[in-house]
Amino acid sequence: MLKIILQITFFVSLSQIFFALIYTSFIQAIEQISGSRRKKYLLAVSGGVDSMVLAHLFHRSGLQVAWAHCNFKLRGKESDEDQLFVERAAGSFQVKLHLKICDLNQSGEKNIQLAARNERYQWFDELLQKHSFDYLVTAHHLNDSIETFFINLQRPTGLKGLLGISDRQNTIRPLKNITRDEIIEYAKHHQINWCEDSSNQSDKYLRNYIRRQIIPQFVKRNPEFYQNFKKTFSYLQQSQDLIEDWTREMLQKYIQNKNNLQLFDLQQIKSIKHLDLFLFNWLSPYGFTDWLAVNHLIKSQSGKEIFSKKFRLTKHNQYLILEEIITNSEEKEYEIPEGKSEIRLPFRLYIKRKNIENCIEKKYLQASKSEAYLDAGKIEFPLIVRKWEAGDYFFPLGMKNKKKISDFFKDEKMTPSEKEKKWLICDSKKNIIWIPGKRLDNRFKITEKTKKILYLKQLEI
């Protein structure tokens, strides 16, 4: 009998140690990233066992936390029941609950799971900013990372994709080294209730298939499977850290930053070892993953482009140029009425009439590219500021013949982006009088007959 009592006491002690280790791991993960327990945390709560255990750990710790729950109506009545469960649990834990309710079934998105994820994290980021939370906390655990590892094995994600659940700025994942089985054991021991997502029982989703069919086979063959994977993730992370250090050094050496553009001189290709790795680490964060297209671009003629969702990569002479795509919601034309002394859209422009006698020592002869001295008698108001169009032409200062704007831009070696952003200043008849920062039109230059000068100064583009 004594032997049985000692065995029971031993196993109870082990159990207590195990649960204490989970709590300690949670606190260490919080303090390692936040550096302090005196922070405000936003906890993403689905109602599943993972997030409810994390909610319990926060409750035990006394940390300042609020919950956030999304109901996207993807599982109909079940989604509403999850929301009701989370609302009641928040009341029981006495925490503030933020709710987002919308029906993504009506969104028309092809990948509804991806759309839900993007919508969810966008909302989380809005809450962080609006309510001054220091960190978002999610309940991702070791199994999630292992499943992600297997999913990304079939994708061209590179080493970083094999590290499991990717890190996000201002996000803490305190359970990332805890298995799902350990989380369930913790929940049962502390009598924590949770919701079961019925869709998790379906193998039609790749993640579910890996979770239910693939991983159990590995665990069956190797009881140390999870511990070994922890070590593997650690080794992979060290390798990734080394690659990122190398990449930073290479980017500083080979990438030029100029006017919100990144330029890579293609003449340097031969001196770069592991070129594909360099290009991958430079371009993949900007959404470029089709390396066949990138290689074709390198070999193509100047002016060719490829696009990701938010960025453009252009071959321009000997350079690859990376830039963000700016959605142009501006008006196509702006009018400047006579008497206006300054405008601020689409850029700042100073406007003034002067008597030619007031231009001491003929300052117009030493005008900078940001200034224009024009014969006011030849210009009809209102002035029009507009983007260039196909077929536009002007008479460049110093030339008697007209020249197409497209040819002029080509001679100036302007990139496609620079051409798109360039504004023209025209008279009321839309004759081009000045390309700010480039050239005046010869027809409107100051001559011996000029009596009044129209002075324009580009203050900021």
N, C-alpha and C positions, 0 to 999 in steps of 0.2 A: 504493500500500500504506500509506504514511504517513497519507494522508487517511483511509483506512478505520480505522486504529488510533486516530487522533484522534477520529473519530466514535464509536467504541466507548467510548473513555475518557470522552467527553463524556456519553454516555447512561448509563454506569455511575455517573458523578459525580452526574448528575441523580437517578438512582435512589436513591443513598445519601442525598442531600439530602431526597428525598421521605420515605424511611423515618425519617430523623432528625427530620423535622417532626412525624410521627405520635407519636414518643416524646416530643418536647418538648411537643406539645399535651396528651398524657396527663399529664405531670408538672405542667403549668400548671393543668389542670383540678383535679387533686388538691389542689395548694397553694392555689388560689384559694378553694376551699370550706373545706377543713380548716384552712388557715392554718399548717399544719406537716406535715412528713413523718413526725413521731414519733407516729403514731396507729395504732390497730388497725382494720383493714378486713376486712369480710366480703364476699367476692366471690360473686355468684350465678353458678353455672356450669352451663349446660345441656349442654355438650359440642359445641355448634354453633361455627361459625367465629368469631362475634363474641366469645363468652365465652372461647374458647381464645386468641385474640389478646390479649384483655385480661389473661388469666392470664400470658401470655408477657411482656407489658409490666410487670406487677407483679414477675415473676421477675427481669427485668433491673434494675428499680429498687431492689430490696432492701427494699421496704416490708414492714411486718409485716401479713400477710394470711392468712386461712383461707378455705376454699371451702364453699359450701352448694349441694347438689343435691337436687332433688325428683324422685321417680319416682311418678307418679300412675297408672301402668299404662294410660294412655289409648291407647297404640299397641301394647299387648301385648308381644310378644317384643322389638320394636324399642326400647321404653322400657327394658327390662331390659338390652339391649345398650348403650344410652347410659349407663346407670348403671355398668356394668362398665368402659366406656371412661373415664369420669370418675374412677373409683376408681384405675385404673392410671395415669392422667395425674397425679393428686394424688400418688401414690407417686413418680413420676418427678420432679415439681417439689418433692417433699419438703414438702408443706403439709398442714395438718390439714384433713380433710374431714368436714363435717356432712351426714348423709343423712336425708331424710324419705321414707318409703315407705308409700303407702296406695293403695287401689284406689278412685278416684273414680267409676268406672263403676257402683259399687254405691250411690252417694250419692242417686240419684233426682233430681238437679238437672236442670232443663230446659236451662239454659245452662251446659254443662259447662266451657267455656273460662273463663267469668267465675268460676265456682266454684273452678277451679284457680288462677286469679290471686289471688283473695281468700285461699285457703288458703295459697298460697305466701308472700304478703306478711305474713300473720299469723305464719307460722312464722319468717320472717326477723326480724320485730320481737321475737319471743320470744328468738331467738338473740342479737340485739343487747343485750338487757337481761341475759340470763343470763350471757353471757361477756364483758360490758363492752366490746363493740366500739364504736368511735366512729362508724363510717359503714358503711352498706350501699353496695356498688358494683355497678351493673348495666351490661350491654354494649349498651344502646340506642344506636343510631347515627342519622345524618341521615335515612336512608331510612325508619326507623321513624317518625320525626316527620312526614315528608311523607305517609306512608301514613295516619297518624292524622289529619292535616289533611283529606285527602280523605274519610275515613270520617265525620268530624264535620261536614263540609259539609252532610250530609243530616239532621243532628240539631240540635235547638234548644239548642246548647251555649254560644252567645255567643262573644265574641272569644276568651276563654280557651281554648275548645275547639279553636281554630285555631292554637294555639301548638305543636302537636305533642305529644310525650310529656310528660305533666304532671309537675311537680316533686313530690317527696315529702320530708318532713322527714328529715334525717340520711341522705340518699341522694345519691350522686355518680354522674354519667353521663359519664365521661371521653371517650367516643367520639361524643358527640352531634353534633359537627360534622364527623365523618368518614363518608364514604359506604361502602356495603357493598362496592362494587367495590374501593375503596382498602384495605379490611380484608382482602379476599381476596388482593389483591396482596401485602400485608404477610405474610400467612400462607404463601403460596407461596414468597416470597423467604426466609423463615426456616424453611422446611420444617416448618411446624406442622400436625399432624394434627387433624382434627375430624370430628364426626358430621354426616351429612345427615339431616334430618327429611323422610321421604317425604311427609308431609302437606303440606309446602310446595309440592309439585308439583300440588296439586289447586286448581282455581279455584272450588270450591264455597264456600270461605270468602272473604268480602268483601275482607279484607286481602290474601290471595293474589292475587285478581283484580286489585286495584289495583296490586300489585307487579309482576305478570307481564304485564298487558295495558294498563293505563292509563299508568303512569309511563314505560315504554319509548317510547311514542308521543311524549310530551313531549320526552324526551331526544333522540329522532331529529330532531324539528323544531328544537330549540334546545339546542346543545351546552353552553350556559352555564346549563342548567336548575338544576343543584344549587347553583351559586354564587348564582344569583338567588334561590333559595329561602332560602338562608342570610340574605341581606339582608332578604327579606320577613319571616322570623321575627324578625329584629332589630327591624324597624320595628313589627311587631305587638306585640312584647314591650314596647317603649317606650310604645305606646298603652295596653297593659294596665296598665303601672306607673302611668301618669297616671290611669287610671280607678280603680285601687285607692287612690291617694292621695285622690282625690275622694270615694270611698266611705267611707274612714275618717273624713274630715271630716264627711260627711253623717250617718254613724251616731252620731258624738259629738253632733251637733246635734239629731237627731230621735228617737233610740232611747234609752229610759230602761231602766236595768238595776235590777231590784228583786226580791230574794229568788229568785235564779236564773231570773227571767223577763226577757224583753225585751219592752218595750211601745212601740208606735208609735201616736201620737195621730192618728186619722183626720181630725181637724179641720184638720190642717196640710197636707193633700194639695194644696190649691190653691197653696200657696207653694213647692211642690217642682217644679223643672223636671226633665224627663226622669224622671218618676215610675216608669215601667216599668223603666228601667235601675237606679234606686235599689232597687226591690223585688227585681229579679233578683239584684243583688249582695248584698243582705241575706239573701235566702231560699234561693238556689240552693245555697250551701254546706251547708245543712241538709236538702237533698234535695227541695225544692219546685221543680218545673219545669213544672207544669201551670198556666200563667198564666191560663187561662180560669177554672179553679177558684179561684184567688186573687182575681181580679176579682169573681167571683160572691160570694165570702166578704165582700169589702169592702162590697158592696151589700146583704148579707143582714141578718136580724134578729140581735139579740144572742143569744149562746149557740151559734151554729153553729160547726162545726169542720171542718178538713181535716187530713190526716195524711201525713207522709212515713214512712220506715221507722223513724226514731228520734225524730221530733219531731212536735209538735202545734202548729197555728196556729189560734187561737180569736178569733172576733169577740165582744168583751165591751164592751157599751155603745159608747163612742167609740174603743175601742182594738182594735188587733190585738195579740194576745199570743202570743209564741213561747216554747215550753218543751220541754225534753227529756222524753220518755216514760220514766218509771221503771217497770221491771218489778217489780210488787209480789209478792214472794215471802214476805211477812210472814204470820204467823198472823192470822186474822180476829178472834180474841179472845185476850185475856190476862187471867188471874185474879190478883188481889192478895189473898192470904190475910190474915186479921186478925193484927196484930202486925208485919207487914212495914213497914219504915221508909223504904225507897226501892226503886224499880224503874228499870231502864235501857232496857227495851223495852216498847212501841215508841218511847217517848221517856223522858227522865228525869223522874221524879215523886217528890217528897219527901212523906212521909205522917207525920202525928203527931197524937196525941190530946192535947187540952189541957182543963184546967178553965176554965170561963168566967171565973172570978175572975182567972186568970192573963193574960187578954187586957186588958192595961192600956189605959185610955182607949178601950175598945171599938175596938181596931185593925181588927176585921172590918168596921167601917163605912167604912174608908179602904182596903180591899183593892184591889190592882191586878188587872188582867185575868189575870195569871198565877197568882193566888192564889184559893183557895176556902176560906171558913169555913162549915162545915156543922154542922147539929144531929146529933151522933153518935148520939143516941137514936132517930133516925128511919131510920138506915141499917143494913142487914143485910149482913154480909160473907159470902163474898168479894166485893170490888169487881170489876167487869168492865170492861175497856177494850176497846172495839170500834169498828168503822167504822159510820157511819150507814147505814140501810137505808130503802127506800121504805116510807112509812107511819109511820115514827118520829115521835113527838111529845113535847113536854115543856111545862112551864108556866114561861115565862120569868119571871125575878125581877121582881116588881112587877106581875105580871098574874095574874088569877084564872082566865082561860080558857086552854085548851091551844092550842098552835100546832104545826103540822107543821114538822119540821126543814127540809124542802125550802123551805117558805115563809120560814122564819127566815133561811136562807142567802141566799135571793133578796133579802130586805129588807136584808141585810148587804152586798149587792152582791159576793158572793164569786164568783170565777171557777170554771169546772168543775174546774180543777186543785186549787184550794183546797178545794173540796167533797170531792174524792176523798181528799185527804190528811188531812182532819179526823177526829180520834178523839173518841169520847164516853166519859165515865166514868159507869158505871151501878152500881146496887146489885145484890145477888144475884138479884133478880127482873127485872133488865135495865131497871128504871126509870132514865131519864136523870137524873143528879143534877148534872152539870156538863159544859158544852162548854168545854174548856180554851181560854183566850184570848178567850172570847166572853161566856157568860152562865151563871149558876146557875139551877137549877130552884127555883121559888118554894116548892115543897112541903117542901124540905129546908133552908130558910133558918133562921137563928138567931132565936129569939123570947125573950120574957121567961121562958118555961118551960124554956129550954135550960139544961142543967147541964154537959154535956160537948160539946166542939167537936172535930170532925174537920177538921184543917187539911191542905190539899193545896197544893203549890206546884209548878208546872210549871217545871222547870229548863232543859229543852232539848227542842225538837221534832226 
